[in-house]
Amino acid sequence: MDIKRCVFVGVGGQGNLLASNLLGQAALDMGIPVVVSEIHGMAQRGGVVESAVLMGGAKSPIVSNGEADVVVSFEPLETLRILFRCNGKTLVITNAQPLPPFTVAVGLGKYPPVDEILDKIRTKVGKVIALYGNDLAEEAGNVLSLNMVMLGALIGSGATPVTEEVMKKTIGHSTKKAFLESNLKAFDLGREVAEKLMPS
Amino acid sequence: MHKLLEDAPGKEMLLLGNEAIARGALEAGVAFATCYPGTPSSEIPEQFFNISRETDLYFEYSTNEKVAMEVGAGAAVSGLRTMVTMKHVGLNVAADPLMTLAYTGVKGGMVLINADDPSLFSSQNEQDNRYYARLSGLAMLEPTNTQEMKDWTVAAFDLSEEVGLPVIVRTTTRLNHIRGAVTLGSMRPRVTKAHFQKNPFHYVCVPAVSRNLHKELLQKYDRLLAKSEKSPLNQITGDGRWGIVTNGVSFDYVMDAVDDLGISDKVKILKMGFSWPLPKELCAGFMKSVDKVLVVEELEPVMENDLRAVAQEQGITVPIVGKGVGGLSRLFEYDPRLVRGAVAACFGLEHKAPAPVDLTDLPPLPGRPPTLCAGCPHRATFYAVKEVYGPDAVNPTDIGCYTLGLLPPLSMGDFVICMGSSVSSACGFSKATDQKVVAFIGDSTFFHSGITGLINAVHNNHKFTLVILDNGTTAMTGHQLHPGVDSTPMGLNLPQVVVEDVVRGCGVKDVHVVKPFNIKKTIESLKASLDYDGISVVISKEFCPLFAKAIGEARKAKPFTVNQDKCKNHRDCITKLACPAMYLEGDLVYINKNLCIGCSVCAQVCPENAIVPLKD
């Protein structure tokens, strides 16, 4: 089985750790060897949160610089910052809606225009799927379902061996009833965007 | 029922490394668990805390690691299976009891989980605690994945009980925080009561007793050595002539490197799982069977030096290399690419790794450092202290969220080395300089190791101000209990030790209790402390807003907004407070109403009174 190295990145509170854990659980449910790693610590204090999911038999729990097959980023500036994990073939799935860091808010830095960020990334990696994740989450009826949108886009891209069916089942097992419908809708909205953008 | 209690041998679960350890302890029938929380170990006691509420497992958050070790010692010496967990620097605090507990030994199995932190994800240093096994003479196990973290915890309990010594299981952050498949084993019954068999000439470590006990420890050590020589936890794989000795997560990187380089027929790998006492014969046999030995281990060249000593003893001349090969460093954690490169460099192999993208033409990226939360009471306290004491005052600080106060614009933090050092180092700063000294310590850290420093300050007549940032919880590591916490919102009824009572009991005469969101009164109290000739303590009391929300005690206040007609753009709110709820749009300051908790501190700081509660 080919080894797939996926990196998730987001800002504390965006739910990317939950997304990587669910992907890991779905892989396990499919009998795919999987290891997930995450950096805890100061996530709640507004910092960057990175996690990794390695499927297909790698023993190492982390992804080295330049060695990500897929990057799923919940925030465009963080996509730019995590480019060091990418190479010329990496698939980058990114939310295109910024969450400016506090440093920008107080004038200690400038947030690059999102179009320029995406253009820059496109010149460097294999493929970019950019989506308005927050809008899709809102459309799904739950602003906190950005992680489901991004997970849907990853599954829709076909970049991992995890299937839509198993992923949805795993989401179903781990979501409170009140949020299940909106979470699955968010997942589908993200999935549809990715399916359209990926050659089948 | 807690998921780790499921009695389903053979079932496969995706578990966090720390959950796997807790599960292993439960399978081994652990009856008694203590800890002081510390990243990356904190999720182990979190499991025990929750499980203790639905079973007869005894668990406590102890005041500090030394206390946790001693409480655990009492249980283990009585005969209960006991687990004590802590981070690497915690073992410095607990080293005193550990060293002599190794003399008395234990009756019930006792497992010490020690979590090292290479790369300092959340620590003040990256010391290598494998030295503690060597220092104490205790056995050390070093698992390499989640399954082993579970299985070897069970093995550690059995080993401990068999030899009568505590066993150290060493992890690193990377292992504590991986998730992987774990096949569950069967649960052994918990034995939760014992009867202590008196034996003062074994357990009371006066010199005459300890002389004998040291001899006994060396005998037990020999038994451990015989076990490590034969242990299945030390595994040799492959039969090539290129030798690699490795441990912990480095083993995973080595295995992937061997696959990637396609050299599995050329290498022979020794995984050191039962790493202390070093299985000398096993190592010697391994070294004799290969042409070269590469040691891949994070942090210090511990095994590398040990192997050299074994080679010297046995006249083995095979080259032994490690640190310095292909970038293998004593610094920071390793990763797959680094280890692959080192293996290739050591054995003269070509290898092609994908080139990382070129980053030289990226625009400067604004940082996203962790910051004190919107409405964090520490920010208000730091602001008030700075207003009263000015920028020249020395601010020894301590370990917790408030260490983030060192960042500008608050810039409140001049010296931190370990838990409790704020109070004691302040004694030194105040005598050695003529600067004003204001030290900061959190409530949990105060109970952990601030009290002895405070008594020292009183007795030795030191002159400084200690600000105790009492946010009602152990915030940094995830809101654990400590002696000062009111546990009733959690449905518990643990007696609360009040910080102010302790401070007065230590003999401090000048004590102020302030609500930091009342800036004016806080400043008045700080001014009084500034003028006081002696040790003055200001207790700044306000809930951590994340904790308050978690226990249903969140502030009911309205968020604030900037009245743009009144704002004259002094920007004191931003430049003095740096609250993440504030942002600039164009040239104007706004407040994110979803982040603002209505602490009102910015409204009190604004010279134009332009910040007002948001109307519905």
Contacts between the chains, C-beta under 8 A, distances in Angstrom:
chain1	res1	chain2	res2	distance
A	11	B	368	6.8
A	12	B	370	7.9
A	21	B	14	7.5
A	21	B	179	6.3
A	24	B	14	5.7
A	24	B	179	5.5
A	25	B	14	5.1
A	28	B	12	6.9
A	28	B	14	5.0
A	28	B	181	5.6
A	33	B	181	7.6
A	34	B	14	7.7
A	34	B	180	7.3
A	34	B	181	7.1
A	35	B	145	7.5
A	35	B	146	8.0
A	35	B	178	5.9
A	35	B	179	7.2
A	35	B	180	4.8
A	36	B	14	7.5
A	36	B	178	6.5
A	36	B	179	3.9
A	36	B	180	7.2
A	37	B	174	6.6
A	37	B	177	6.2
A	37	B	178	4.6
A	37	B	179	7.3
A	38	B	177	5.4
A	38	B	178	8.0
A	38	B	179	7.5
A	39	B	121	6.0
A	39	B	173	8.0
A	39	B	177	6.7
A	40	B	39	6.4
A	40	B	40	6.9
A	40	B	43	8.0
A	40	B	122	7.7
A	40	B	177	5.8
A	41	B	39	5.5
A	41	B	121	5.5
A	41	B	122	4.2
A	42	B	122	7.1
A	42	B	370	3.9
A	44	B	373	7.5
A	44	B	546	6.3
A	45	B	370	3.8
A	45	B	371	6.0
A	45	B	372	7.1
A	45	B	373	6.5
A	45	B	401	7.0
A	45	B	404	6.9
A	46	B	368	7.2
A	46	B	370	5.9
A	46	B	371	5.2
A	46	B	373	7.4
A	46	B	580	5.9
A	47	B	368	6.2
A	47	B	369	6.6
A	47	B	370	3.8
A	48	B	368	5.4
A	58	B	256	5.6
A	58	B	336	7.9
A	59	B	145	7.2
A	59	B	251	7.7
A	59	B	252	3.9
A	59	B	253	7.8
A	59	B	255	4.7
A	59	B	256	5.4
A	60	B	249	7.9
A	60	B	252	4.8
A	60	B	253	5.2
A	60	B	256	4.8
A	60	B	335	7.6
A	60	B	336	4.4
A	61	B	174	6.2
A	61	B	175	8.0
A	61	B	178	4.3
A	61	B	180	7.6
A	61	B	249	7.0
A	61	B	252	6.7
A	62	B	174	6.9
A	62	B	335	5.7
A	62	B	336	7.0
A	63	B	336	7.8
A	64	B	335	4.5
A	64	B	336	4.9
A	64	B	337	3.4
A	64	B	338	7.2
A	64	B	353	8.0
A	65	B	335	7.8
A	65	B	337	6.5
A	65	B	356	5.0
A	66	B	337	7.2
A	66	B	353	6.7
A	66	B	354	5.2
A	66	B	355	6.1
A	66	B	356	3.1
A	66	B	357	7.3
A	67	B	336	7.1
A	67	B	337	6.2
A	67	B	353	7.1
A	67	B	354	6.1
A	77	B	365	6.5
A	77	B	366	7.1
A	77	B	368	7.6
A	78	B	368	7.5
A	80	B	362	6.4
A	80	B	365	6.1
A	81	B	365	5.6
A	81	B	368	8.0
A	83	B	357	5.4
A	83	B	359	6.1
A	83	B	362	7.3
A	84	B	356	5.8
A	84	B	357	7.5
A	84	B	359	6.2
A	85	B	356	7.7
A	86	B	356	7.0
A	86	B	357	5.1
A	87	B	354	3.9
A	87	B	355	6.1
A	87	B	356	6.1
A	87	B	357	6.3
A	88	B	354	7.4
A	88	B	355	7.2
A	88	B	357	6.8
A	89	B	354	7.1
A	90	B	357	7.8
A	100	B	366	7.7
A	100	B	583	7.3
A	101	B	366	5.6
A	101	B	367	6.7
A	101	B	368	3.9
A	102	B	368	7.7
A	102	B	371	5.8
A	102	B	578	7.4
A	102	B	580	4.3
A	102	B	583	7.9
A	103	B	366	4.8
A	103	B	367	5.1
A	103	B	368	7.0
A	103	B	369	7.4
A	104	B	366	4.8
A	104	B	583	8.0
A	105	B	574	8.0
A	105	B	580	7.4
A	105	B	582	6.3
A	105	B	583	3.6
A	105	B	584	5.8
A	106	B	574	5.0
A	106	B	575	7.7
A	106	B	578	6.4
A	106	B	582	7.2
A	106	B	583	7.8
A	106	B	584	6.9
A	107	B	574	7.9
A	107	B	584	6.0
A	108	B	366	6.9
A	108	B	367	7.6
A	109	B	364	7.1
A	109	B	365	7.5
A	109	B	366	2.7
A	109	B	367	6.5
A	110	B	364	7.7
A	110	B	366	6.5
A	111	B	366	6.1
A	112	B	363	5.0
A	112	B	365	7.6
A	116	B	363	7.6
A	120	B	361	7.7
A	120	B	362	6.9
A	124	B	357	4.2
A	124	B	358	6.9
A	125	B	357	6.5
